[in-house]
Amino acid sequence: MSSQSPIATVLLTLRLSVFLVMLMWTLDKIVNPAHAARVYENFYAIGGLGRNAFLAIGAAELVLLLAFVVGYRKRITYGAVLAFHAISTLSSYKQYLAPFEHLLFFAAWPMLAACFALYRLRHLDTKLTI
C-alpha cells in the first residue's frame, strides 16, 4: 500500500460527502423550485426567478456536480464547488448572529473546510477519478 493511499481514500470520502450535500441542494431546485426561490430571495437577495430559471440552474449545477464527483477538470469543478459553497456559507451571516436559534447553519463551516481541502489537495485526490 502506498503512503498516498490513505490520503486518496480520505479525499474520496470528502468528495462523496460534499457531493451528497450539494446534490440535495441541487435537486431541491428541480423538485421544489418554490423553496429554492425563497432561499434565493432570503439569502442572496435575488427575487423574481421563475420555475424554469430554477430548472436551468439545477440542471447546470447537476452537470457540474457530476463532473466534480468523478474528478473531471478538478481545478474548475472543485473550485466552482468551493466558490458556490463559500457564497452560500457567507450569505447566511445573519444566522450566525443568533447561533442558538440556527445551530444547523454552523455545519456549513466544516463543509467549507472540506471543499477547501479538496481544492487544495486535488492533485492527491486520485481514487475513483477520471
N, C-alpha and C positions, 0 to 999 in steps of 0.2 A: 504494500500500500504506500503510495507516495505521500509526502508531507503535505501536499496541497489537497489531497482527497477530503480530509475533514473540512477544510475551508470551502471547497466546492459544494459539499453536502449542506453546510450551514447556509451558504448563499442560495442554494436551490430552495431550501425551506423558507428563507426570507422572500424570495421571488414568488413562490407559490402562495404564501400567505398575503403578501401585498396584492397579488393578482386577485385573490378571492375577495378581499375587501373592495378593491376598485371595480371588480366585476359586478358586485351587488349594487354599487352606486350607479354604475353604467346601466344595468338592467332596470333600475328604478326609473331612469329617463325614458326607457322604451315601454315598460309595463305600466308605469304610473306617472305620465307626464305632468299631471296637475300637481303632484307632490314636488316634482323637480322644479316646476315653475315657482312654487312657493319658496323653495330653497334658494333659487337664483335671485328672487326678489329680496328675500330677507338677508341673505349673506353676501351677495355680490352686487346688490342694488341694480340688478338687470331685470326689468319687468317687460311685459308685453310679448314675450315669446310664446308662440302657439305650439300646439301638439306636433306639427310637422318639424318645427325647429328642434324640439327635443328628440324626435326620432332621428333626425340627421346628426345631432350632437352625439346621441347614444350610439349610432352606427359607426361614426368616426372614432369614438372612444373605444368601441369594441375591436375595431381593426388595430388600433394602437395597442390595446391590452393583449391581443393575441400575439402580436409581434413581440411585445415585452415578455410574455410568459415563455416563449420559445427562444428568447435571447437573440432576436434578429436586430441588427443595427443598434447595438447596445448604447452607444453614445447618444443616439437620437431618442430611442424608445425609453431607456432608463432615465434619461434627462427629462423627457416630457412627463413621465410619471412623477418624478421628483418635483418638477415645477407645478404640476396640477395639484399634487397633494400639499405642497408648501402654500400655494394660494388658498386652498381650502382650509388649511390649519390656521393661517394668519387672518383670514377673513372672519373667523369665529372669535375674534379677540374679545367681544363683549361677553361671551360665555365664560371666559377665563376670569373676568372681573367679579363674577359671582360663582366661585368654584364649587361650593357645596350644593348649588342648585343645578349645576351642569357637569357633574363628575365625568360622565362618559366622554365629553369633549376632550378631556385630557389624554384619552387613548390615542388621539391623533399625533401626539408628540413622539412616542416610541415608534409609531409607524413612519413618521417623517424621518426619524433617525435610521430606520431600516431602509427607506428609499435612498437616503444619502449614502449609506454603507454600500448598497447595491451599485449605485452610480460610481462611487469612488473605487470600488473593488471589482468593477465589471470585467476587467481582464482576467480575474481569478474565477469568475462565475462561468464555469465550463460544463457543468453536469446538466445533461438534457437540454443543450442549446444547439442551435443550428449555426 
